[in-house]
Amino acid sequence: MDEHGSGSPAVSRAEANELIRNKLALLPDKPGCYLMKNGEGTIIYVGKAKVLKNRVRSYFNGSHNGKTQRLVSEIRDFDFIVTGSNIEALILECNLIKQYHPRYNVLLKDDKTFPYIKITAEAHPRLEVTRKIVKDKGKYFGPYPNAFAAQQTKKLLDRLYPLRKCKTLPDKVCLYYHIGQCIAPCEYEVQPGTYEKMVQEITKFLNGGHDAVRAELESKMAAAAEQLEFERAKEYRDQIIAIDAVMEKQKITLNDALDRDVFGYATDKGWMCVQILYMRKGKLIERHATTFPYYGEEYDDFLTFVTQYYSDNPALPKQILLPLPAAGAGEEMQGLDEITSMLQDWLHVKVLMPQRGAKSEVVSMAIDNAKIMLEDKFRLIERDEERSVKASEGLGKRLGLPELHRIEAFDNSNIQGTNPVSAMVVFTDGKPDRKEYRKYKVRTVQGPDDYETMREVIRRRYERVLKENLPRPDLIVVDGGKGQISAAIDILENELGLDIPVCGLVKDEKHKTAQLMIGEPPEIVPLPRDSQEFYLLQRIQEEVHRFAITFHREQRAKSMVASRLDSIPGVGEKRRKALLKHFGSLKKIKEASVEDFKPLSIGEKLARQILDALNEEKE
């Protein structure tokens, strides 16, 4: 398991199956929430259900897609909480997810916090962009769909209204005063009412009154031009252009000028895409989409996303528009009023599920956008998979192999013969299969002998393949030319009786893949440098080299630490291991005090010897 609980003992699969069978028999026919746990007792998924008995049992009966199988394979226990209604279950689920952060829940897939523009509540107020809302009497406006939009709007307001820019007041006026963007409270007295007027105008602007501000600037520009103050008129014109750029009207407009968030969603292959359209003052200004795997009923999980979204982004619009559930996708039609009423009570915002008219059309647009984004996601995945499979098939044809699904590639790594290691990566249908990767510490070879290292590792790998009846590769790839290929074939054919094709990847002077050789005696296989087959070989060689180098560095670092401690009189292997386990690293040992060694039963004299030896070496 890659997560750990709070001390619960690990549960075996057999024990877990018996425990789950007993608990399933006791599940009630009532709404509520369920909490799935792994073998360490960690909560990995929280869900809700109209009927707990049916929903929880569905995880352990019947077939599932790949992602749900992964979730189910980790479940070793579950708990449940009964609620008075399905709506109560929705709120409880949201709170449980926020409390436990289960890694299979959608909260972890979209924990984005949005930027806001804030007018600070100080004697000399400032404008700033922030992602945190705190109770400090400041005025917050937003959220803005992205940081760029918030920064551009702030930049415009800085040009229009000369609030102070400095976090702390300087001793004298700065550049902002000279360019007319600050009234310099550091040096000049600010007239009463000046800040109040600017804050009112900024508030009006950010609440959608930019048309009035623009009209006022046009009037000032005309007056300045009439008085032949062309420089001043140009400043007003630039400000008008900036307003138009930031507040450009969109094609989609609703006439009531309300702030709205419009939601739509689409599902396919166990994934959900939620699209949010942001309408401010009736105009569509931005959109945001997120895609994540879901594990429950699609409409229920969509509502979970909405509740989590607003619990993390507390600045709310005046109205929220949600899509109706698809036929058979969760709530019955008679439950819609209950859903909207619950969300309104919880969020203190008007929530609608429009069925006709302009609002329904905007929701449909959000749904269509979600469908397109999800289709694009799978189209890209299929395109990538298709390209990988074709590259693998093409390579098989060029090598004269009847099929080429599984490739196992080897690379050796050492520095002047020290800490020799080898690594194997596996590519299935042209894509890396990381759970099949293997590492090898070289046991029998002394010094930098690449051929003997290859012989040892090939022998160890394929003896185990034969002994444990593991999948055999269609092709073995070694890093090197004739010598490495011959060494591998000798072990396979003469010692193990295996007939598996072996090819070698020869590098050029820049350490890049140059050519492919196969067979005994090795023959060069011509491959165009711009072919998908050549790119596949490059990826394989780079991946196995990366994997081998990473393993070698780990071993070398451990060896250096061991040798430095072993060289200290009074520190043997047992004590070295105890030191590293207690302190965690050589650096922590160096930084320790004499007192820190007492829990290891190391006296003051030896402790000083260890510290002196390590720190002298450092100097």
Secondary structure, DSSP 8 states (H G I E B T S, - for coil): -----SS-----HHHHHHHHHHHHTT--SS-EEEEEE-TTS-EEEEEEESSHHHHHHHHHSS---HHHHHHHHH--EEEEEE-SSHHHHHHHHHHHHHHH--TTSGGGG------EEEE--SSS--EEEES---SSS-EEE---SSHHHHHHHHHHHHHHS-----SS--SS--HHHHTTS---TTTS---TTHHHHHHHHHHHIIIIIHHHHHHHHHHHHHHHHHTT-HHHHHHHHHHHHHHHHHT---S-B-TT---EEEEEEEEETTEEEEEEEEEETTEEEEEEEEEEE--S-HHHHHHHHHHHHHHH-----SEEE-----TTSSS-GGGHHHHHHHHHHHH-SEEE---SHHHHHHHHHHHHHHHHHHHHHHHHHHHHHHHHHHHHHHHHHHTT-S---EEEEEEEEEETTEEEEEEEEEEETTEE-GGG-EEEE--S--SS-HHHHHHHHHHHHHHHHHHHT----SEEEEESSHHHHHHHHIIIIIIS-----EEEEEE-TTSSEEEEEETTTTEEE---TTSHHHHHHHHHHHHHHHHHHHHHHHHHHHHHHHHHHHTSTT--HHHHHHHHHHHSSHHHHHH--GGGGGGGT--HHHHHHHHHHHHHHH-
